Amino acid sequence: MGSVKDLVALKEAKDNQPGLGRFIFSDRYSVFDYGEMPDKIEGKGQSLCLITSYFFEILNKEGIKNHYVGVVENNEVKNLKELENPTNIMEVKLVRLIKPESGYGIFKVEKTNFLIPLEIIYRNVITEGSSFLRRLKNGEISLEQFGLDKLVVNERLKKPIVDFSTKLEDKDRYLSYEEAKDISGLSDEEFDELIKLTLKIDEIITKEVEKIGLTNEDGKIEVAFDEKRQFMVVDALGTPDECRFSYNGVEMSKEVLRKYYKTTEWYTKLEEVRDVDGWREKIGVPPKLPPELKLAVESMYKALCNEITSIKFFDVPKLKEIVKIIKELREKYEGSIGN
């Protein structure tokens, strides 16, 4: 399936017929599109599975079509509240994954039962580490094209904005609205509907995580067409890997790992060659995480799962205690740069 989760197909999706499969969320992680990193984050797979299942069950209550069937325990499909123990397996409906090997024109021919080749991003806050800010400084985008007249970094936007990138290429690249609409074969009406769907999901996730003191800074979703060419939310959503959460300004998501790696020589090499063919081989194997950071991140994922779902799946400290540890570690590693 990818660098962080695997897929077992129980029934293959064909033409206009949906399939059935199981996502197996692993303890692997990836940053900067590198692929699998050297460490495993214990409990991460179970935490992500349970958090995204929680949000899919909310989507069901809201009447938002999605691919979620249930979580799996002892080969039995259940809902979250029926689980006796944490699980890392989620059963889902499958659609076709059509790769644009001969160009994106295929998505204007195909009409139903496939993954739309876009990563759809919502942004509530433009943070210092946001790719949006980098693109703005480089002149690749303007505030006007997103309906903004000014921007204050790290402050909540008056209205969230929606951004797009490719999904099925070796390295994600950002797209203008016209490019996103064109490569996906969406009509003007479908494109507007997709933006509305994204903002609705943003609203749901934001409301839920605010209950436990988190700010939902940005996040991404993936969407497919079902057999009737209706939108269906797929993959995962609302997790600390799909979203950038913070707690009183302290990162509480995969951003913790990104920020650590930005203090390493490995990342310096990555920045030098990221647009060169074979860049992964050129930068070499990433360094392993410091044991204290690895332990803190493991606790972070588990605590986020406990508190977002309101079910104590893991025996870990409260999130606010883990925030203090991660803040201290962040200051330690950032302070070591240049020393």
Residue, then its C-alpha position, 0 to 999 in steps of 0.5 A: m500500500g505504501s510506506v506506512k500501511d499495508l492493504v490486504a484485498l479481500k475482493e478486487a475492485k473491477d470496472n464498476q464493481p467496488g471491492l473489499g479490503r483491509f488496511i493494516f496500519s503499521d508502526r512505520y513512519s515516513v517524512f519528506d516523501y522519503g519512504e520508510m524511516p529507520d525506526k518503528i513507533e510502537g503503538k502508532g499503527q493502532s493509534l492511527c487506525l482507531i483515530t481514523s475509525y472514530f472520524f469515519e464513524i462521525l462521517n457516517k452519522e453526518g451522512i457523508k459517504n465514505h469507504y469505512v466498513g469497521v475495525v477488525e478484531n479476531n477477524e470480526v468486523k466491529n465498531l470502535k465501542e465494541l472493541e475489547n483491545p486496540t487493533n491496527i486493522m480497518e475494513v474498507k470498500l475498495v475502488r480502482l487505483i488508476k495510475p496515469e502512466s500514459g497521462y492524466g487523460i485517462f481520468k476524463v475517460e473513466k467515470t466511476n469507481f476510482l481514486i481521484p488523483l488529488e491530495i486535498i489539503y485544508r489550511n486553517v493556520i499558515t505555520e512557519g513550517s508550512s509549504f504554503l509559506r515557502r511557495l508564497k515567498n518563492g512567488e509560486i502562488s499569491l494570496e489573491q488566488f486563495g482569496l486572502d488580502k493579508l497573512v499573519v503567520n501562525e494566526r488562524l485564518k478568517k476562513p480556511i483555504v483549500d489547496f491541492s497536490t498530486k497523489l500518484e506521482d513519485k514526489d507530490r507537486y502542488l497544483s493550481y485550481e485549474e490544474a487540479k480540475d483538469i488532471s482529475g477530469l472534474s466538472d466545475e460543479e464537481f470541483d466546487e462540491l469537492i471544496k465544500l466537502t473538504l471544508k465540511i470535514d475540516e469543520i468536523i475534525t476541528k470541532e472534535v480536537e478542540k474538545i481536548g485542547l488541540t488546534n487543527e492547523d491543517g490536514k489532508i483528505e483523499v476522495a474517490f468516485d463510487e460506482k455512481r460517480q458520487f464522492m466517497v471519502v477514502d484512505a485515512l483522515g483526522t489523524p496526527d499523520e494526516c493533520r498538523f495539530s498543536y497544543n498551546g503552540v507545541e506540535m502534536s502530530k508527525e510534525v514533531l518528527r519533521k522538526y527533529y529531522k530538520t536539525t540533522e545533516w541528513y535534512t541539509k543534504l535532502e534540501e540540496v538534492r530534493d529536485v534531482d533524480g535519484w535523490r533518495e540514494k544521494i542523501g543516504v539512510p536517515p539517522k535513527l531517532p534519539p531514544e528519548l524522542k522515540l519514547a515521547v512520540e510513541s506516548m504522543y500517538k497513544a495519548l492522542c488516540n485515548e483523548i480524541t476517541s474518549i476511550k482509554f485504549f493505552d496506559v499512557p500519561k495525559l496529553k498535557e504531560i506529554v506536551k511538556i516533554i515534547k516541548e523540552l525535547r524540541e528546545k533541546y534539539e533546536g538549541s543544538i544546531g550550530n553548537 
